Amino acid sequence: MLDERKAAILRTVVEEYIETAQPVGSTAVAAATTMKVSSATIRNDMAALESDGFLHQPHTSAGRVPTDRGYRYFVDNMTEHQLPRLENTRVIDFFQQIRGELEHLLRDTAGLLSNMTEYAAVVVDHSTDSVCVRSFQLVPLGPTVALAVVVLANGAIEKETFQFAEEVSGEDVDSIGRLVAASLEGNTLTKPTPLGSVGSKRLDALAAEVLRSLSSWTDEPDHVYVDGASRVVTSFEAVESVQRVLTILEQQLVVVNVMSDVLDRGLRVAIGTETGIDRMEECSVVVAPFQIDGEPAGSIGVLGPTRMNYPQAIAAVAVVSRQLGHRLSEG
């Protein structure tokens, strides 16, 4: 732990650097705080903070900038930040008014979060395995082909063509569909109730095939929605950094794994090298899960520079994730 004065100096350096993107000197710290100490004392404390790994001096005689450790101390010790009332109202209104399919909702949510933070926003949806099935239909398309249509409680509609190994009449398809619907509706794809019987071993076996096929949907990759890549690159000065960030955002699996790892570690912020990805050493990630009916359904987050406005980003991600969960729970 830092003593009160050093903590205040570190907090000021972080806040000033976030605001200006310029190394912060003792004069700027003195002007931005109410501490009644000399610039010399502040310089000595800043030197001590550098020695302890909280600050870094990029050039001789220049001011100092925070290190990953400095940002981490700042994040772990900052007071909880609330979104301004107008921003909070904006989020609530957005989810009350938005309509359409789940894909559009999640894509627009990424856009909302990116607009609010000016960073790249990511929404990861793996709700297929955690949301209850509202309805199921099996529609005959030909002698051996049927279309499975699943409507989830959050409004998502999943479709897949099913190929039978033998010819099946339209009447038999209807019987199979009713049997599978009774097993799925009100349950998740991963936890259906045991199949009943229509009194025919042949049709019961075909219904079991359909149910097994549907359960494999949950093995599909998560759906990922990214917005704001063009915004976040303006936060990086070096062309090489911009190229790395764009590459990372294009490789969605990397982003998904980082967000998942952050949550698995019980964190909401990963700073620089904490992400575990060499190419992200200049980036920070703020992430929060969202739930549907109390069950984990995905995560949302923002990716930006380590010189991120952490209080605002954390508050925005928290509010949007909470409202998104409410909206999806309502269906």
C-alpha positions, 0 to 999 in steps of 0.5 A: 500500500502507498501512503496517502500522499503518494497515492494522491500523486499517483492518482493525479498522474494517471488522471492527467495522463488519461486526459492529455496523453502527455507525460506529467510533471511535478508542476502539473501535479501541484496545480491539479491537487490541493496538497500543500507541499512543494514541487520538490517534495512532489518530485521526490515522491514521483521518483519514489513511485518510479522506483517502485514501478508505478511510474515511468519516465520516458525521457530524461527531464520529461514528466512521468507516465503510469506503468501497468502497475500504476494503472492497476493501483489506480483501478483497484483503489478508485471510488465507484463511478456512476454514469451521468444521469443523461447517459444512464437514461440514454441506455435505458431508453435504448433498450426500451425502444430497440426492436428486431432480431437478437443479432441486430440487438447485440450488434446495436448494443456494441454500437451503443457502448462504442459510442459511449466510450469511444473505444472498440466494443465487443459483445459475445453471445453464447446464450444458445445453451442457457436460454429456454426454448419458447417453441419448436417446429419441424417442417417437412421440406421433402421425403427425407428433409425437414427444417427444424425451427427453434424460437428461444425465450430471448427472441432468437430464432435458430434454423437448421435443415435436418436430413433423415436416413429414410423417407418420412411422411408429412404426418410422421414429421408432425408427430416427431416435431410434437414429440421433440417440442414436448421435450424442449419447450420450457427447457434449454437445448442442453437440458431437455426433458426425456423424450416421450413416445408416439407409440412407434419405435421407428418414429421415437428413434428419429425424434431422438436423432433430431434432439441429438442434432439440436443439442450439438448447436451449443457446440458452435462458436460464440457469436461475436459483435464488434463495433468501433475499431475505427474509433479506438485506433485514434487512441494509439500514436504509433502505426505499429500499435494501430496495426496490432489492434486492428489485427486483434479485433479481426481475430475475434477468437483472441478477443473472446478468449481474453474476455473469458479469461478476465472473467474467469480470474474474477476481474473486470479489467485487464491492463496491458500485460495482464491480458496475457497477449504480447500484442495487447501489451498497450491495450486494456480490456474492461469486461462484464458478463450479462445474464438471461433469467439469472443464467450466464449468457455472454459478456460485453466489454471495451478494448482501448489503450492502457491510457483508458478512462477507466472510471467511465469505461467501467461504469458504461460496461456495467450499466449496458451489461445490466440493461442488456440482461434485463432486455433479453430476459424479457424476451 
